Amino acid sequence: MSEMWAIIPTSIDSSYNQTGLYMSKKLLDKLAGPSKGEFRQFIDSFNSEPRIAWYPSAGEDLRDLLFLHPDYSKKKPATQLEPPAPDLFLHTDYFPGKEQKFLDSPIVYSDDRTTMTITTIEELTRINLPLDPGIVDFPNGSIVTGRVVFLNIDVKSNLFGEYSRSLVYAFVENAAFCSRIVFPNKGKFSHVIHVRYGGGCGGGRKINGFLDTGHSSKTFV
């Protein structure tokens, strides 16, 4: 995986580490719905608020599981204070197109340096959100649009060794997700990954301003 990201320093509230200002269990409760499975157990395992990294328009890109590893900052330190590594990765993308094979195989990424394998997949309650034709190129979505899954992913990296990460993937449009799910549930993020969003990579043609609403402490591009 090529190292294509750089850290854009942003201001971090001095009370961040003490108060969990940028985190939200309420949002996770909304995503979990009535589930009593592994995602509910994951949420309940935290005595404090888990740190959430949100990647809008993620597509099949899982590089954040590498670049937000604690040891990555040691190799490429930021110019300002960074928040601690996230406890949960949240990816959104409405996945247009007729044929979608992402998640069909347990191995979601593999090259000579990195292998990522799904060890757990749990279907969560669907989220049916609008696809605004003023924002997206494919307002009909696809067969996976609206699906929400909780994943545990085993990562084997030649740089960081072997470790596991938890990820929720909601196959929804970003702006609708933000306005109808994140904001009403007072969602806060420790990180927002801005790589693909607004670049036409995921069937979108308009970038909105919700990435700059103060709901995160660090943005990556």
N, C-alpha and C positions, 0 to 999 in steps of 0.2 A: 504494500500500500504506500503510495507516494505521499510525502509530507507536504500538503498543499495549503494547510491552514496557517494562519497567523493569529495571534491574540490581539484584539483591540481593547486597550485598557479603558475601563469605565469606572466611575466612582463607586465605592462600596461603603455603605453606611457603617459607621463605627460600631453600631450595636448588632451587626450581622451575626457574629458567632454566639452572642449571648441570648438573642431573642428568637432566632430562626425566622427573621423577618421575611426572607425570600422563599419560604417553603409553605407547603399546604397539604395537610392530610385530608381536608374536606374535598379537594379536587380528586384525590385518589379514591375516596369513598364513593364519589359520583361515578368514577370509571369502573369501580368494582361492582356496583349495583348489588344485587342479592347474592352474589357469589360467596360461597363458603369455602372455596378451594384455596389453592396455593397463593393467589394474589391477596386474598383476605388475610391469610397467615403472614404474608410478607408485610402488609400494612400494620398488622397488630404486633409485629415483632419490634416496632420502634416505640421507645418510651418518649422520644421527642419527635419533632417533625422531620421526615426524611428530606434530603436534598434532591431536587428534581432537575435534570437537564433536558430541555425541550429542543427537538430538532424538527422544525417545520419543513415540509417538502423533502423529507429524508430519502424517498425512493428506496433503493436497495443499499444505500450508503450506510455502513456501520463503523466508519472510521472513528466516530466519537468514542467508541468503546476502547480504542487505543489511545487517542490523543488526550482523553481526560483521565488516563491512568495516572496515579500520583507520581510515578517515576518519570513521566513525560516532562513535567514541569522542571524536574531536576536537570534534564538534558537540554530543555529549551525554556529557560525561565522567562516569565512575563516581566514587563517593565514596572508593573504595579502589583499590589497585593492581590492574590487570587483567592476565591472561596475554596473551601475544601472540596475534594472530589465528590461527584454526585453519588447518591445511593440508588437512584433509579433513573433510567433513560426513558424518555417519552418521545416517540416518533409519530409524526402525522404526515399523511399524504393520501389524497383520494384515489390514487392509482387508476388513471384512465386507461382505456385499451381493452380489447377483447380477450387477449391471452395474458394471464398473469400467473407466473410460475414461482414467484417469490414465496418462500416458506413451504413450497412443495417438498423440498428435501431438507433433512436435518442439517446438512452442511450448507450454511448460507454464505460463506466466503472461504476461499482457499487459494493460497499461492505458496511460493517457496519460503515465505517468511511468517505467514499468519494463517491460521485456520480457526474458523468460528463455527461452532456446532450447537444447534438447539438441543438442550437436554430436557426442557419442559415447555409445553405449549398448552395454554388454557384459554378457551374461548370465553370472552366476557360478553355482557349484554351489548347488542348492537346500538350504535348511535347513528340515527338517520338525520343528517343535517343537509340544508339546501346547497346546491351547486349553482352559484350565481353566474349566469352566462356573461356578465360584465367582468368577471374575474377569471373564470376558467375557460379553456378552449374546448373541453369535452363535458358539457353539462349533463350528459347521461351517465357519467361515471363508468363503472365496470361491475362485474359480479362480486368483487371484493369490497366495493365502496360501502362504508357503514360498519364493516367488521372491526372488532376490537379484540386483541389477543394479548395475553401476558406471557412473556418468554423468559426463560433462564438460558443464558448462552455461555458455553464454555469457550474460552479464548486461549489459544496456544500461540505465543508470540516469541520470535527469536530475541526480542529486546526485553520483554517483561515477564517471560515465563508463562505459566498456566494459571488462569484465574477465571472466575465466573462473574457475570454481570446480569442484572435483571432489567427487563425492558418491556414497556407497554407500547404496542403499535396500534394506533387508531387510524383506520383508513378513511379519513375525512378531510374536508377542505380546511385549510389553516384559519382563515379569517372567521368562518362560521364557528369553528371549534373554539377560537379565542373568545368571540362575543357571546356564544351561547353556553359554553361549558366552563371555560377558564374564569372569565370575569364574574359570572354569577356565583361561582363557588370560591371566589377570592383566591384564585390560584396564584402562587408565586413560584418563581424558578431561580435556582442558584446559577444556572447557565442557560443561555439560548444560543444554539448553533445556527449561524446564518451562512450557509454555503450555497445551497441550491435554490432557496426561496427567491422568487422574483426573476430568476434567470431563464425561465422558459423550459427548465429541465423536466418539470413534473406536470405539464399541461396547464400551467397558469400563465397569464399575460398581464397581470397587474400586481404590483407590490403595494401592500397597505402599511400603515404606520403603527400597527400594533406591536412591532418589535421594539419600539421606542417609548413604551408607555410606563416604564419604571417597574415592570414586573419581573425584572431580572437584575442580577448583579454583574454579570459578565457575558459579553457577546463574542463569539468566535466567527471568523470568516475564512 
